[in-house]
């Protein structure tokens, strides 16, 4: 269910380490309303999933009462800074966009890679990929949700704004990543709010690793307050990458987010 403030909470279903359809049922049973799916997983990869398979997956999500919020299309490695892999990565991401469109999924969430200073060669490849993918996303009726990759915030925002002539892009913000880098996650979120498609990630320790939700250094209530004031639905998609009982951790995360949401408006 949505929080009392109207914020939707979702999870990256692959983190449950279950077959997808079982994961959808589990997510719904926990009380989550939305899911993100890894775009290149065994059951979803564009080169493997037929049109019938895409429709079947969309039906399974909706039958569980869930919203298909995002496909997580991280190519790994050097991402789009790798000139030798650029054409292949663009082609594969376009395939993920086609899957997203068939599933009725709003966003393809994509870390393009660390955006370097203007005089460094990888910037040219990242810009080329961003422009092509922004245009193709708009043509397909889906949105790119770009993920900061550790570059200065002003560099990332400048990059995203420069995509506007080609259709623009949204932002998927991971406040836990900001905490791990020693940044103020609320101060970092505010300049991105107008373009935020969703928040994502887990709690984190300042300068450290992932934390159980509510036990790290995230100011969760303040972050939910930002989501609740946006002029469009913007879910928080929970992830869990640490070694633990994933199902229990996801349940605890939702309970913590709901509690903080209630405190925010209470």
N, C-alpha and C positions, 0 to 999 in steps of 0.2 A: 504494500500500500504506500501511497505518497505520505510524506510527513505532514504534520499539521500546518507547516508553513508552505506546503505545496511543492516542496522539493521532491523530485523522484530519485530514488536510489536504485542503482543497478549493479551488476557484477560482471567481471570478465569470466564467462562461464568455463573457459578452458582451464582456469586455475583450480577448478574442482577435481580435475583429473578423472573425469567420467566421460563416457560417450555423450555426444551433444544432446540427444533427446532426453537422456536420463538427467543430464545437467540442467536442462530447461525445467523439468519437473521439480528437481531439487531446489532450484533458485526460486521458483514460484512458491513452493512449500515453505521456504524460509520467510517469504514476505517481500522479496525483491520484485520490482516492477519492470525492470529493463535488463537487457543483456548486451554485452559486447562479445564478439566472437573473433578468434584469431583467423585472419583471412586466408592464411596459407596452411592451415591445419589439414590433417588427413581427410577429414570429412567435408571440407569446404573449399579446398584449393581450386581456383578457377579452371585449371586444366583438367580437373577430375570431375567436377560437379556439373552434370548435365542440366538442361533447362527444367526437366522434370524434377531432378534432385533439388534444384533451387526452390522450386515451388513447394516441394515437400518440406523442406527445411523451414520456409516461411510459415507454412501451415502449422508445423510443430511448435514454433515459437508462439504463434497467436493462440493455438489451442491451449497452451499453458498459461495464457493470460498475460503474456509478456510483450514488451515493446522491443523491437530490434534497433537498439540505439546506435550501434557502431560496429564496423569491422576494423579490427586492429591490424594494420598492414605494414608492420615493421619488417623491412627486408633483412635487417641485421648487418653485420660487418661494418664497412665504412659508409654504408647506405649510399646516397646519391652523390657523395663526393668521389666515388670510384668511377673514373671515366671509362674504364674497360667494361664495366657492368651496366653503364647508364641505360642503354637501349633495352636491355633485358629487364631491368628493374622497372622502367617506365611501362613496358608492355605488361609485366605481371601486375602492376598496380592498376592499369586500365582494366585488366581482367577482374580484379577485386571490385572495382567500381561497377562492373556489369553484374556481378553477384549481388552487390549492395542494392542496386536498382531493382533486380528481380525479387529481392526479399523485402523491399519497402524500407530499407535501412537508410536512415538520414545521413549518417556521416561515415566517411572512410578516414580513420584516424592514422596519421602518418608522421613519423619522425624522419624528416628529410636528411638529417645529419647536422653536425656542428657547423654553424655558419661562420666562416672565418673572416678576418679583415679583408677589406676590398682588394688589397694587392696580392692576395694568395690565390693561386690557380683553381683550387676546388670550388671557389665561390661561383665561377662561371657554370660549372656543371650543375650545382645545386639550383641556381637561378633558372637554368634551362629546364630542369625537371619540374620545378615549381610552376613555371609558366605553362608548360604543356599540360600538366596535370590539373591545374586550376581551370583551364579552358575545357578540358575533357570532362571534368567533374560537372561543370555547369551544363554542358551539352547533354550529359546523361541524367541530369536532374538529381544529383547527389552533391554533397559538400565535402571538401577537404577540411579536416580538422588537424591543423599542423601542431606538432609538439615541440616546445623548446628543448634544445639538446645541450644546454650548458653554456651557450654563448651569452654575452651581456644582454639584458632585457631590451635595451634600446636597439640593439642590432637585430634581434628577432622581430620586434614590432615594425621596424623600418622595412625589413624583408617582406613581412606579411602585407603591409600597406602597399608596397610596390606591385603586388599581384593584382590590385584592383582593376587596372585596365583590362586584364585578361579574365575577369570574373571573380577575383578575390578568393579569400579562404577564411575559414574560421580557425579558432584556437582550442586545443585540448590542453588544459593546464593541469600539471601534476604538482600540487603544493608540497607533497612529501619530498619531491626531488629538490625543491627550493630549500627546504629545511636541511636536507643532507648537505647542501652546498653552503650552509651557514647564512642563507638569505632570510629576510622577513617574508613569509609566504603571503601575508595579507597585502603588504605593500607591493609585492610583485603582481598579485592578482588584479589589483584595481586598474592599472593602465590597460589590461587585457579584457576587462569586463565587457566592453561593447562588442567584442568579437568572440566571446567565449561560447563554444558549443557545449562543452561539459567539463567538469573536473574529473580527474581520474587518479587512481593510485591508493596507497595505504598511508597510515601514520608513519612517522619516521623520527629517529633521534637526530638532534642537531649534530652535524658532522659525522654521523654514523650510518646505521642501516635501517631497514624496515622495522617497524614496531607494531605490536598489537594496537588496534584502533582504540584511541583514548589513553594510551599509556606512553605515547611519545611526546613530541614537542609541537604537534600541530594545534593551532587555535581553532578547533573544529567549529565551534559555534559562530565565530566571526566569519569563517569561510562559507558556512551554510547561509549566513545572512547575506553575503554577496550574491550567491546563487538565487536566493529568494527574491531579490530586488530586480533581477534581470527582466526584460520585457518579453521573454520567450522561455519555454521550458528548457532547462539546462540541468541534466541529471548529474549526480556524482556516481561514477562507475568505480566500484571497489575492486582492487586487485590484491592478490596475495602470492608472493613469491618465496617467502621464507619456509623453512622446513618446520611443519607443524601439522596438526589436524586441520586440514583446509576447510572442511565443512564447519567445524566448530568455530574457526576463526572468522569465517564469513558471517555466521550467525551473530557472533559477538560484535562484529563491525557494524552490522545493521542496527543492532540494539543501541550501540553507542551513538550512531548517527541520528537515530530517531530521538534519543534522549536529548542530545544537544540541539536538535531542531525544536523540540518542545520547549527547552529552556530559552531558546532564542525568542520565541513569541509569547512565552508564559509570563 
